[in-house]
């Protein structure tokens, strides 16, 4: 059964660095937030520790953190940490060229094995992680948009901008609709499923990542690689529906809401 997970942690954290007069932060949280390193924002311990402990609870054992090149505080922290349930490796994304490029950096870690890909600034439901680990073949989690609005810490206006998943009538991924118009989303049948970048990949994704043109934003983007793997390489993705919320740590305004929900959660690495 799949036991490898790749965590995308190379982002610059631009939104996290931006000051927010409404954000409630401790001095230590404020100092880390100013660096943009979302993964190390302290709750009782760094946020990424909670993400990693959750992965271990789901049965994952081998972790690859994709980090930026150069001196790196994430590497410094995890290299000195003793872990009993997890082994942690690192892959370096040489340039900030997008999420598909970040996944490609982990190719030597994944080799020919299936693997999970998640963001470093999201805390996903345990059930979603277990479902991907136990899935047969490539898959993604589609989070029910109404449940995210009702139960997560994410502002509704941000959720409404998330990519929408079209799974057709057979439960397989047909397309990913990026930044859809609200009028279009309102016409979709419920439940509307959105992507939170929670994937189970086979090694076929690496060929798709290498085959991509740059997006309009000048990056190699993971949703484009997924669609390339479907259209060019015949990969199929099962869409697993999840009704549980996701915690999001994108900006400084998110710190207190995430901290309040994670305080007291036991961490075992």
Secondary structure, 3 states (H helix, E strand, C coil): CCCEEEEECCCCCHHHHCCCCCCCCCHHHHHHHHHCCHHHCECCCEHHHHHHHHHHHCCCCEEEEEEECCCCHHHHHHHCCCCCCCEEEEEEECCCCCHHHHHHCCHHHHCCCCEEEEECCEECCHHHHHHHHHCCCCEEEEEEHHHHHHHCCCCHHHHCCCCEEECCCCCECCEEECCCCHHHHHCCCCCCEEEEEEEEECCHHHHHHHCCCCCCCCCCCHHHHHHHHHHCCCCCCEEEEECCCCEECCCHHHHHHHHHHHCCCCCCC
